[in-house]
Amino acid sequence: MESDLRRTWANIDLDALGFNYDKLRERVGNAKFLGVVKADAYGHGSVQVARLLQDKGADYLAVSSADEAVELRLNGIKMPILILGHTPREQVKTLIDYDITQGVTCRAKAVEYSEEAMRAGGILKIHIKVDTGMSRLGYLCDGEMFETGVEGICEACNLPGLESEGIFTHFALSDEEGDEAEAYTRHQFELFTRVCKACEERLGRPFALKHCANTGAVAKYPETWLDMVRPGLLLYGYGEYAKKLGLKPVMSLKTTVSTIKTYPEGTAISYGGIYKTAKRTRVGVVPIGYADGLFRALSNKCCFATADGPAPQIGKICMDMCMVDLTDKKNVDVGSEIEIFGPTNPIETMADIAGTIPYELTCAVSKRVPRFYIKDNKVVERELLLRG
Ligand SMILES: *Cc1c(COP(=O)(O)O)cnc(C)c1O
């Protein structure tokens, strides 16, 4: 569905995305590039992001589920796609039909995938996931589990119907600062390389793609880049590492002023009356609320960017709208554009105030917020994710 409505919308700057990709590509040299586009590309639109990465010659994409992968295939994405999460056995045939690669995380799933691939009469491409310290998915290989882990991985690689193209692990602390985080990450990496070596020796062949570098590792641990890097957040240009590397934020969340009223001193604003005007106050209503992805936890704590500088958001954020203090904002009127976050009002500040990370804020931008895709300062596509 297309939308021309300029109520509340998210600009997705495809030039910034392309710029970030080029910068990262240059940074990682010969390593291949996997772009993480799970969760609708962190809210940016996985089809549009994947299209750009495909045009730019990226090597791989990653998503979290079969449904996300199929969505890309149905929209003309031909490049290799890796599923990081589990796929139910009923969908294995779909993976083979659409040539989608599956991450294999444990013996039970390996056996299931193998059985289903055999039943479908096809070959399922897999990447083995090693748990080196994230304690989430993957074959446990640390300490006394090393032998069992390596054995399990080799068993999976030798199962009929499976083609083991790659092996990967995920860092838990690569984006944390300090000696402890660094030691933890180095241990994870050292273990991963040891597991890869043992498996390759036992199998008598190398994995074509060994990969582990997420955003933190792309920024800070060049030795972990191996055959392929696997960043998400950096690509979208958020966080301190993006800033250090000179990357640009891709999404700006915008709204417009619906109405403005001036209230006398002592007026309670919004639910619960947590905010009372301290003087005569010119208050704007903006049509963005927690149903659009503006967290209620930000109520009365954040600022939005206006043509006349930052304007404090006041009172509780409602489901569909919230209020903003426009008292000294002479150039801001009904219809004026407001930036919730973006190049002027950094998402990192918003995330800090909400006690979270930028990932959660872009993922939260809901489906009723149309995405406007911008190239060369022109809107090249508008997409509203509501049922058409
Ligand atoms: C989400 C994810 C990534 C990307 O993480 P960023 O911090 O956004 O770079 C990489 N690998 C795996 C397994 C993931 O789940």
The ligand as an SDF file (V2000), in Angstrom:
LIG
                    3D

 15 15  0  0  0  0  0  0  0  0999 V2000
   21.5620   -9.6570   14.9900 C   0  0  0  0  0  0  0  0  0  0  0  0
   22.7570  -10.4510   14.7290 C   0  0  0  0  0  0  0  0  0  0  0  0
   23.8860   -9.8710   14.1360 C   0  0  0  0  0  0  0  0  0  0  0  0
   24.0310   -8.3920   13.8820 C   0  0  0  0  0  0  0  0  0  0  0  0
   24.2330   -7.7380   15.1010 O   0  0  0  0  0  0  0  0  0  0  0  0
   24.6390   -6.1930   15.1580 P   0  0  0  0  0  0  0  0  0  0  0  0
   24.9350   -5.9430   16.5690 O   0  0  0  0  0  0  0  0  0  0  0  0
   23.4430   -5.4340   14.6720 O   0  0  0  0  0  0  0  0  0  0  0  0
   25.7930   -6.0200   14.2490 O   0  0  0  0  0  0  0  0  0  0  0  0
   24.9310  -10.7150   13.7810 C   0  0  0  0  0  0  0  0  0  0  0  0
   24.8720  -12.0510   14.0420 N   0  0  0  0  0  0  0  0  0  0  0  0
   23.8180  -12.6210   14.6470 C   0  0  0  0  0  0  0  0  0  0  0  0
   23.8240  -14.0830   14.9160 C   0  0  0  0  0  0  0  0  0  0  0  0
   22.7270  -11.8450   15.0220 C   0  0  0  0  0  0  0  0  0  0  0  0
   21.6840  -12.4180   15.6360 O   0  0  0  0  0  0  0  0  0  0  0  0
  1  2  1  0
  2  3  1  0
  2 14  2  0
  3  4  1  0
  3 10  2  0
  4  5  1  0
  5  6  1  0
  6  7  2  0
  6  8  1  0
  6  9  1  0
 10 11  1  0
 11 12  2  0
 12 13  1  0
 12 14  1  0
 14 15  1  0
M  END
$$$$
